[in-house]
């Protein structure tokens, strides 16, 4: 019985090592009209991971209220928004699951600044967000291009760990 326990323990230990070392090197591009907007690469494992190609910034926001006499009162604040590309990915069985988030923020600071002293308008940053999920086979090969949003393309290439990094243009 003791020998069986040791064999089971060693089998579990070996499978845990195999599980931990299973990873793929991937490269990806986000293109618009053939122009690369964002390019990156990362290792994909069974653990959910994030690749971040953007930043969260604070943007000026203006809200208008009226005082007791009915005059507009400008209420300034800041609001944080993510601007850029963010990928979440993980290996599920023999598939790589990828979620792509693209967010573009239009700052309204100049419009707020250009308002007259007695003018007031509710002005917040304009946020455009596109999210798309993809599933790719976990095997090396030529890149795969798929539509992303309106007029963009997401190109994804799976490379095994230790392969030379190659970007296809």
N, C-alpha and C positions, 0 to 999 in steps of 0.2 A: 504494500500500500504506500509505503514511504517512497519507493522508487517511482511509482506512478505520479505522486505529488510533485516530485522533482522534475519529471518529464513535462508535466503540465505547466509548471512554473517557467521552465526554459522555453517552451513553445510560446507562452504568453509574452515572455520577454523579447523573443525574436520577432514576433508579430508587432509588438509595440515599437520596436526599432524600425521595422519596415514602414509602419504607419507614419512614424515621425519623419522619415527621410523621403517620403513620397511628395515631390514638389515639381513644379514646372516653371520654367522661365518664360514669361510672355512679354510681348511688346505690342503697343497699340498707338494708333493715331486717330485724332478727330479732325476731319477735313471739311472744308466748305469751299465749293467750286474748285476743287483740286489743291487748295492752299491748306497747309497744315496749321490748325489752330492750336493744337496741343499734342505733345508726343511724350510717351513715357514707357517704362518697363518695370516689372516687379516679379517676385516669386509668388506662385499660387500654391497654397497648401490646403489641407482640410479645415484649417482654422480660418474663420471669416477675417479678412484683412482689408485695409483701406489704403489706396494710393490717392494722394491729394495734390492737385495741380492748381490750387487757388488759395485764397485767403478770406477770412472774415474781416470786414471793415465796418467802421461806424459811419453812418451817413446821417446828414442833417435832415430833420423833419420839421415841418411847420404846421401847426394846427391853429385855427382861428376860433376865438370865443368873443363874446360881447360882455363889456362891463355893464354896470347898472344903468349908465346913461345911454347904452346902445352903441357905443363906439367899439370898433374891433380891437381886440387884444391879441397880440402875436404870442403864441406859446411854442417855444423852441425845445426840441429834444433830439436825441440821437437814437438810431436804431441800427442793430447789427445785421448784416446780410452777407452770405457767402457769395463770392464772385470767382468763377473759374470752373474747373472740371474735377470731379471726385469719382473714383471707381471703388466699388466694393466687390470683392471676388472671393471665391472659395472652390475647392475641389469636392464634388459630391459624386462618389463612385467613379465612373469613367467620364464624367462631364465636368466642365468648368463653368460655373455660374457667375456672370458678370452683370453688375448694375452700374449704369453710367448716369451721372447727374451733371448737367451743364447749366450753369446759372450766370446770367449777365445782369449787372445792376447799372441803371442809368441814374447818375447823381443829379439831384435837383438843386444843388447848392447855388448855382449861378442864377437860376430863376428866382429863388428865395431872396438872394442878395439884390436883384434888380427890381423887386417890388418897391413901390413908393412907401413913404412913411405911413400914410393913411390907408394904403392898400393891404389887403390880406386875402390869402387863398390857402386852402388845405393842400399842401404839397409834400408828398412822400417820395422816396426813391422808387423808380419803376423797375420791378424785378421780373425778368423773363427766365423761366425754368423749364428744362426738358429732362425727363427721366425715361430711360429705356433699359429693359432687361434682356440679356442674351444668354444663350447656352451654347457652348462649343465643345466638341469632342476633345478629351484630354490626350491628344497625340500630336506629335510634331508634323509639320507640313507647311504648305504655302499659306499665306495670310488669307483671311476671309473678310470681305468688305460687306457691310450691311447699312441700310438706310438708318439715319438718326435724325429725328425731328423732321423739319421741313427744309430740304436743301443741304443737309449735312450727311457725312458718311463716317461710320466708325469702322476702322480696320484693325483686326486683331490677329496676331500670329503667336502660335504656341511653339515654344522651343524647349527641349529637355534641359534640365539643370546641367550647366557646364558647357552648353552649346555656345558657339560664337553668336554674338548679338548681330542681327541683320534687320535693317529697316528697308522695306520695299517702297520705292517712290514711283 
